[in-house]
Amino acid sequence: MKLKLLLLIGILSSACSLDKIPKIDSLSNIFSNTVNERNNRPEDSVEYNCDKKKAFFLSYINKKKSVWLILPDREFRLNQIDGSENIYTNNITTLEISPGHTQIKDKKEILYSQCEEKIEKKDTP
């Protein structure tokens, strides 16, 4: 019985790998007072802030003939409507861009309203 118990302990302890133990250097950051700001903005995108504290990102593709719409829970492509520079759709979702009143809607409702482009403040030396 004792032999089986020792064998079981040996097998379980060998399953643990020492390379998974965090290094001391990485643990020292836990006690740091510095706060690193994370940037969730996709590269080369435009951020829009909307009513009800909603936000989304937009990337122009194909010389502004299409956009890549990045919402918190999904991403998809919208194509520009012929004859309109500021309306993009995929026949399910429509993006209408206008100063101070950009909105995203589907066939049932307006999903994002009163959206404005977030202007990045550039640091001046």
GIURQUI-V651965 format. One line per field, one symbol per residue. phi: phi as a letter, one per 30 degrees, with the letter a starting at -180 (. if undefined). A space follows every 10 residues. Layout:
# GIURQUI-V651965
phi->???
This chain:
# GIURQUI-V651965
phi->.ddddddddd ddddddcddd dddeeddddd cdcdccdccc dddhcccccb dihdbabbbd bhhidbbccc cecabacbcd deibdcbbab ibcbcccaei bdbbbcdcad dbbhcbddcd dcdcd
